[in-house]
Amino acid sequence: MDISSVANAASNATAASTQATASILMLRKAMDIQSQNAMTLLQALPQPASNPPNLGNVIDVRA
């Protein structure tokens, strides 16, 4: 093996590692944005109406 091929291989490995790190960071950022959007949508939902306190207390299970 010659020195230039070793240096080239090391350079390619470093570039691939940098690219993988950048891809992971972009994925995390996209997931954070999606999480924030989901929370915004959930907070925008109207609150359900409150049922009377006696509703659902007595259930007839005999048929």
Secondary structure, 3 states (H helix, E strand, C coil): CCHHHHHHHHHHHHHHHHHHHHHHHHHHHHHHHHHHHHHHHHHHCCCCCCCCCCCCCCCCCCC
